Amino acid sequence: MRTLDVGWITCAASPECAGSARQPYGRCLAHLEHHELDEVVRGLSPGSAIDLRGTVIGKDLLDRVLAPTRGRLGRARFDLAVFPDDVRFCDVEFGGDVSFDQARFHRLASFVGARFAGNVSFREVRFVREVSLHGVHVTGHAAFDRVSTGRDALFGAARFARTVSFEGAEFHDFATFDGTRFQGDVTFRGCRFGRAVSFRKTEFGGLAGFEATRFWAGGYLAPASVGRRLALTGAWAGNGLDLAARDCPVDLRRIRVTGRLSVRLDGAVADLEGATLRGQATVSGTGTASVTSVCGLEAEALQLSAVDLSACRFTGIRTPERLRLTGCAFATTPRGVRFAPRWPPLRWWTPRRTLADEHAWRGWSDPGQDVPAPHRLAVLYSRLRAGIDDKATAADFAFGAMEMRRATSRSSGRWLLSLHWIISGYGLRMGRVVGWFALLAAITVGSLLMSSASHASRRANAPRVPPLSVQLSP
């Protein structure tokens, strides 16, 4: 007997065979004689544990092992096993933990309808051709780290009760997770999808992590709901990305998309900080959908539609004039009279829409790490104004730009801008002009009335002089 670094006693039939040795024969099941294999098979029953680690498992051997168990296995070990023929574990029930780590499937691998009562591990498994786990049920944890699939990978309608990991997996052909339900956290960190991947109607009960994932031919991530968070931090999509999320945070920081990007938010909160979008991009919302940051965003054409931007930070955004803002909500100035530690101490703010960045600069909200300078805010207001569909909001942004310029002007320019602000609100508050004219007219009329009343009073109080009588002599 020989012990290799694989961690078990290997087959003595050949130095190249890493199959787990069956006692008392000292050889793996693939190298047993017919009568020896018959003895092993007679000892199997439903729920029996099997150990085929490192074994070359042909179709005949697999059928002979599964037949006496009637499709019900206990603890099953297939680590480093090689499957040269089509493999079908359809509707098989695994009562214990199952491991296929570093196994090789040279042809079709089908687990359609299989049930895993314990944990299952497919780490570093290579599927040369198709693999199907359609409709499988896994009660324990599942691991598919660094899996490689040469052709289609089908995970549709599968059910995973606990955590699932696909870290570093490579799907070279089409992959589908349509209708799959992940009740726990699932991570696809560092995955590579060579062709289109579909997550239509997928349900994520916890975290759905796609950090640093590569979608070479685009992806369709349209989950019905995400329990905790949907993260695509640092992900890359080469041919567009279609995403829909409901009632959860959506992390799109540093995402890079070449092609069309479509994000639909139903009560979800998205973060686009540092994103790079090289095609047409739309982010639309319903309900309480919002975007919290576009800092450092670089987009060729991005439309934000019906999302709440009252807490969205715009500082550092590149080419803000390429944004199109349709039906979006913004932060507003405080209402009523406010006291300030600088002159003038008493302030009354007229209602207008503002950026969250101005709130941070004025101290109306948490400034965070990067407090924008007023001159940058002036430029930001001016460049964003071109993409706003609402005239009232565009006028408020023009007002905000002038406010920021007044805050950074020198004394002489500040006095002129202050006078312009007081008289006409930078030419954007015509009500002030009307008010000033009304006040001037009232003062003028009052002055005239007071003047005429004073004149009449003086005439009434003046002593009366008797009329001069002149008598002419005849």
C-alpha positions in Angstrom: 0.0 0.0 0.0 1.2 3.6 -0.8 0.1 6.9 0.8 0.3 9.8 -1.6 -0.3 13.5 -1.0 -3.9 13.2 -2.0 -4.9 12.3 1.6 -6.0 8.7 1.2 -4.5 5.3 0.5 -4.4 5.0 -3.3 -4.9 2.1 -5.6 -2.0 -0.4 -5.8 -2.9 -1.6 -9.4 -1.0 1.2 -11.1 1.4 4.0 -10.0 -0.7 6.5 -12.1 -4.0 5.6 -10.4 -5.0 7.8 -7.5 -8.2 5.9 -6.8 -9.1 5.3 -3.2 -8.1 1.7 -2.3 -10.9 -0.6 -1.2 -10.0 -2.9 1.7 -9.1 -5.7 1.8 -8.3 -5.6 -1.9 -5.9 -2.7 -1.9 -7.3 -1.5 -5.2 -9.9 1.1 -6.3 -13.3 -0.1 -7.6 -12.2 0.5 -11.2 -9.4 -2.1 -10.8 -11.3 -4.8 -8.9 -12.1 -8.1 -10.5 -15.7 -8.9 -11.4 -16.2 -11.1 -8.4 -14.6 -8.6 -6.1 -16.8 -5.8 -7.4 -19.8 -8.1 -7.0 -18.9 -8.5 -3.3 -18.7 -4.7 -2.9 -21.9 -4.1 -4.7 -23.8 -6.7 -2.6 -22.8 -4.7 0.5 -24.5 -1.6 -0.7 -28.0 -0.6 0.2 -30.1 2.6 0.1 -28.3 5.3 2.2 -24.9 3.6 2.0 -21.8 5.8 1.9 -19.5 5.5 -1.1 -15.9 6.4 -1.6 -14.8 6.8 -5.2 -12.1 9.4 -4.7 -9.5 9.6 -7.5 -11.3 6.8 -9.4 -11.9 6.6 -13.1 -15.7 6.1 -13.1 -17.1 4.8 -16.3 -20.8 4.5 -17.1 -21.0 0.8 -16.2 -19.2 1.2 -12.9 -21.5 4.1 -11.9 -24.6 2.2 -12.9 -23.5 -0.8 -10.8 -22.9 1.3 -7.8 -26.2 3.2 -8.0 -28.4 0.2 -8.7 -28.4 -1.4 -5.2 -28.8 2.0 -3.5 -32.0 2.7 -5.6 -30.9 6.3 -6.1 -30.4 7.0 -2.4 -26.8 7.6 -1.3 -25.3 8.6 2.1 -22.0 10.3 2.4 -20.5 10.4 -1.1 -16.9 11.2 -2.0 -15.9 11.8 -5.6 -12.8 14.1 -5.1 -10.4 13.9 -8.1 -12.6 11.4 -9.8 -12.6 11.2 -13.6 -15.8 10.6 -15.5 -15.0 9.7 -19.1 -18.6 9.0 -20.2 -22.0 10.7 -19.8 -22.9 11.0 -16.1 -26.5 11.1 -14.9 -27.3 11.6 -11.2 -30.9 12.6 -12.1 -33.3 12.5 -9.2 -30.6 10.9 -6.9 -31.0 11.6 -3.2 -27.8 12.3 -1.3 -28.5 11.9 2.4 -25.1 13.1 3.6 -22.4 15.5 2.6 -21.2 15.2 -1.0 -17.8 16.3 -2.5 -16.7 16.4 -6.1 -13.6 18.6 -5.5 -11.2 18.6 -8.5 -13.2 16.0 -10.4 -13.2 15.9 -14.2 -16.3 15.4 -16.3 -15.3 14.7 -20.0 -18.9 14.5 -21.3 -22.4 15.4 -20.1 -22.9 15.9 -16.4 -26.5 15.9 -15.4 -27.8 16.3 -11.8 -31.4 17.2 -12.9 -33.8 17.0 -9.9 -31.1 15.7 -7.5 -31.6 16.2 -3.8 -28.7 17.1 -1.4 -29.6 16.8 2.2 -26.2 17.9 3.5 -23.4 20.1 2.1 -22.1 19.8 -1.4 -18.8 20.8 -2.8 -17.8 21.1 -6.5 -14.6 23.2 -5.9 -12.2 23.3 -8.9 -14.3 20.8 -10.9 -13.8 20.9 -14.7 -16.8 20.2 -16.9 -15.5 19.7 -20.4 -19.0 19.8 -21.9 -22.5 20.5 -20.6 -23.5 20.5 -17.0 -27.0 20.7 -15.7 -28.2 21.2 -12.1 -31.7 22.2 -13.2 -34.2 21.8 -10.4 -31.7 20.5 -7.7 -32.4 21.1 -4.0 -29.5 21.7 -1.7 -30.3 21.8 2.0 -26.8 22.6 3.3 -24.0 24.9 2.0 -22.9 24.6 -1.6 -19.5 25.5 -3.1 -18.6 25.9 -6.8 -15.4 27.9 -6.4 -13.2 27.9 -9.4 -15.5 25.6 -11.4 -14.8 25.6 -15.1 -17.5 24.7 -17.7 -16.7 24.2 -21.4 -20.3 24.4 -22.6 -23.8 25.3 -21.3 -24.3 25.5 -17.6 -27.9 25.1 -16.4 -28.9 26.0 -12.9 -32.5 27.0 -13.6 -35.2 26.4 -11.0 -32.6 25.2 -8.4 -33.1 25.7 -4.7 -30.3 26.5 -2.3 -31.3 26.7 1.3 -28.0 28.1 2.7 -24.9 29.9 1.4 -23.6 29.3 -2.1 -20.2 30.3 -3.4 -19.1 30.6 -7.1 -15.9 32.5 -6.5 -13.5 32.5 -9.4 -15.7 30.2 -11.5 -15.4 30.3 -15.3 -18.4 29.7 -17.5 -17.1 29.6 -21.1 -20.5 29.2 -22.7 -24.1 30.1 -22.0 -25.2 30.0 -18.3 -28.7 30.4 -16.9 -30.0 30.8 -13.3 -33.5 31.6 -14.3 -36.0 31.0 -11.5 -33.3 29.9 -9.1 -33.9 30.6 -5.4 -31.0 31.4 -3.1 -32.3 31.5 0.4 -28.9 32.5 1.9 -26.0 34.6 0.7 -24.5 33.8 -2.7 -21.3 35.2 -4.1 -20.0 35.2 -7.7 -16.9 37.2 -6.8 -14.4 37.1 -9.6 -16.5 34.9 -11.9 -16.1 35.0 -15.7 -19.0 34.5 -18.0 -17.8 33.9 -21.6 -21.2 34.2 -23.1 -24.6 35.6 -22.0 -25.8 34.8 -18.5 -29.3 35.0 -17.4 -30.7 35.6 -13.9 -34.3 36.3 -14.8 -36.8 35.9 -12.0 -34.0 34.8 -9.7 -34.6 35.3 -5.9 -31.8 36.2 -3.6 -32.8 35.8 0.1 -29.6 37.4 1.4 -26.5 39.0 -0.2 -26.0 38.7 -3.9 -22.3 39.4 -4.6 -21.0 39.9 -8.1 -17.8 41.8 -7.1 -15.2 41.9 -9.9 -17.3 39.7 -12.1 -16.7 39.7 -15.9 -19.6 39.5 -18.2 -17.9 39.2 -21.6 -21.1 39.0 -23.6 -23.5 40.8 -21.4 -25.8 39.7 -18.6 -29.4 39.8 -17.5 -29.7 40.3 -13.8 -33.4 40.7 -13.2 -34.0 39.3 -9.7 -37.5 39.5 -8.3 -36.0 40.6 -5.0 -32.8 40.7 -3.0 -33.0 40.3 0.8 -29.9 42.2 1.8 -27.8 43.8 -0.9 -26.9 43.4 -4.6 -23.2 44.2 -5.2 -21.5 44.6 -8.5 -18.5 46.5 -7.2 -15.8 46.5 -9.8 -17.7 44.4 -12.3 -17.2 44.6 -16.0 -19.7 44.0 -18.8 -18.5 43.8 -22.4 -21.8 43.9 -24.2 -24.3 45.6 -22.0 -26.0 44.8 -18.8 -29.7 44.6 -17.9 -30.4 44.9 -14.2 -33.6 45.1 -12.1 -33.8 45.1 -8.3 -36.4 45.7 -5.7 -36.2 47.0 -2.1 -32.5 46.6 -1.6 -29.2 48.5 -1.8 -27.5 48.1 -5.2 -23.8 48.7 -5.2 -22.6 49.7 -8.7 -19.4 51.4 -7.6 -16.5 51.3 -10.1 -18.6 49.2 -12.5 -17.5 49.3 -16.2 -20.0 48.7 -18.9 -19.3 48.8 -22.7 -22.7 48.8 -24.4 -26.1 49.5 -23.2 -26.8 49.6 -19.4 -30.4 49.4 -18.1 -31.0 49.6 -14.4 -34.6 49.5 -13.1 -35.0 50.2 -9.4 -38.2 49.4 -7.5 -37.8 51.0 -4.2 -34.0 50.2 -4.4 -31.1 52.4 -3.5 -28.2 52.5 -6.1 -24.6 53.8 -5.7 -22.8 54.7 -9.0 -19.6 56.2 -7.6 -16.7 55.8 -9.9 -18.7 53.9 -12.6 -17.5 54.0 -16.2 -20.3 53.7 -18.8 -19.3 53.6 -22.5 -22.7 53.4 -24.1 -26.3 54.4 -23.6 -27.3 54.0 -20.0 -30.6 54.5 -18.2 -31.4 54.3 -14.5 -35.2 54.4 -13.9 -37.1 54.1 -10.7 -40.5 53.5 -9.1 -41.7 54.0 -5.6 -38.9 55.2 -3.3 -36.0 54.4 -5.7 -33.0 56.6 -5.2 -29.4 57.1 -6.2 -26.9 58.1 -3.4 -23.8 59.0 -5.4 -22.4 59.6 -8.8 -19.1 60.9 -7.6 -16.4 60.2 -10.2 -18.9 58.8 -12.7 -17.8 58.9 -16.3 -20.7 58.3 -18.7 -21.1 59.0 -22.4 -24.9 59.2 -22.1 -26.7 58.6 -18.9 -30.4 59.2 -18.2 -31.7 59.2 -14.6 -35.5 59.0 -14.6 -37.9 59.2 -11.7 -35.3 58.6 -9.0 -34.8 60.5 -5.7 -31.5 62.5 -5.9 -32.0 64.4 -2.6 -29.1 62.7 -1.0 -27.0 62.1 -4.2 -23.5 63.5 -4.2 -22.3 64.8 -7.6 -18.8 66.0 -6.6 -16.1 64.8 -9.0 -18.5 63.6 -11.7 -17.0 63.8 -15.2 -19.0 65.3 -18.1 -22.0 66.2 -16.1 -23.5 67.9 -19.1 -24.1 64.5 -20.6 -26.6 63.6 -17.9 -30.3 63.7 -18.6 -32.4 64.1 -15.5 -36.1 63.4 -16.0 -38.7 63.6 -13.2 -36.0 63.4 -10.4 -36.4 64.8 -6.9 -33.8 67.0 -5.4 -33.0 68.4 -1.9 -34.5 71.7 -1.0 -33.4 74.7 1.1 -34.5 74.8 4.7 -37.8 76.4 5.5 -38.4 79.4 7.7 -36.0 81.7 9.4 -32.6 80.4 10.3 -29.8 81.8 12.5 -26.2 81.6 11.2 -22.8 82.3 13.0 -21.8 84.6 10.2 -23.1 87.8 8.7 -26.0 88.2 8.3 -27.0 86.3 11.4 -30.7 86.2 10.5 -31.5 84.4 7.2 -34.6 83.5 5.4 -34.3 81.0 2.5 -36.6 81.1 -0.4 -37.7 77.6 -1.6 -35.5 76.2 -4.3 -34.1 72.8 -5.3 -30.5 72.2 -4.5 -27.8 69.5 -4.7 -26.9 67.4 -1.7 -23.3 68.7 -2.2 -24.5 72.3 -1.4 -26.2 71.0 1.8 -22.9 69.4 2.8 -21.0 72.7 2.1 -23.4 74.8 4.1 -23.5 72.4 7.0 -27.1 71.4 6.6 -26.2 67.7 6.4 -23.3 65.4 7.2 -20.4 66.7 5.1 -18.7 63.3 4.8 -15.1 63.0 3.7 -15.1 65.4 0.7 -16.7 68.8 1.2 -17.0 70.5 -2.2 -15.6 74.0 -2.8 -18.1 76.7 -3.8 -16.5 77.4 -7.2 -16.8 73.7 -8.1 -20.4 73.7 -7.1 -21.0 76.8 -9.4 -19.5 74.9 -12.3 -21.5 71.7 -11.4 -24.8 73.6 -11.2 -24.2 75.2 -14.6 -23.2 72.0 -16.4 -26.0 69.9 -14.9 -28.6 72.5 -15.8 -28.4 71.6 -19.5 -29.8 68.1 -18.9 -32.8 68.9 -16.7 -36.2 68.6 -18.3 -38.0 70.7 -15.7 -37.7 74.5 -16.3 -38.3 75.3 -12.7 -35.5 73.0 -11.5 -33.2 74.4 -14.2 -33.9 77.9 -13.0 -33.2 76.8 -9.4 -29.8 75.3 -10.6 -29.0 78.6 -12.3 -29.8 80.4 -9.0 -27.6 78.0 -7.1 -24.7 78.6 -9.5 -25.0 82.4 -8.9 -25.1 81.8 -5.2 -21.9 79.8 -5.3 -20.2 82.5 -7.4 -21.3 85.1 -4.9 -19.8 83.0 -2.1 -16.4 83.0 -3.9 -16.3 86.5 -5.3 -14.1 89.3 -3.9 -15.5 92.1 -1.9 -16.4 94.4 -4.8 -17.9 91.6 -6.9 -19.7 90.2 -4.0 -21.4 93.5 -3.3 -22.6 93.8 -6.9 -23.8 90.2 -6.9 -25.5 90.8 -3.5 -27.2 93.8 -4.9 -28.3 91.8 -8.0 -29.6 89.0 -5.6 -31.5 91.5 -3.5 -33.1 93.4 -6.3 -34.0 90.6 -8.7 -32.7 87.2 -7.5 -30.1 87.2 -10.2 -32.8 87.9 -12.7 -34.5 84.6 -11.8 -36.9 85.9 -9.2 -39.1 88.4 -11.0 -41.4 88.5 -8.0 -38.7 90.5 -6.2 -38.6 93.1 -9.0 -42.4 93.4 -8.8 -42.1 93.7 -5.0 -39.5 96.4 -5.3 -41.6 98.3 -7.8 -44.7 97.9 -5.6 -42.7 99.2 -2.6 -41.3 102.1 -4.6 -44.7 103.0 -5.9 -46.1 102.8 -2.4 -43.4 105.0 -1.1 -44.0 107.4 -3.9 -47.7 107.5 -3.4 -47.3 107.8 0.3 -44.9 110.6 -0.1 -47.2 112.4 -2.4 -50.2 111.9 -0.1 -48.2 113.0 2.9 -46.9 116.0 1.0 -50.4 117.1 -0.1 -51.8 116.5 3.4 -49.1 118.6 4.9 -49.7 121.3 2.4 -53.4 121.3 3.1 -52.7 121.3 6.9 -50.5 124.3 6.5 -53.1 126.1 4.6 -55.7 125.3 7.2 -53.6 126.6 10.1 -52.4 129.8 8.4 -53.9 133.1 9.9 -56.7 134.5 7.8 -56.0 137.9 6.3 -59.0 140.1 5.8 -59.6 141.0 2.2 -58.2 144.4 1.2 -61.0 146.8 0.4 -60.2 149.6 -2.0 -62.6 152.5 -2.3 -62.4 154.5 -5.4 -63.3 158.1 -5.3 -65.6 159.4 -7.8 
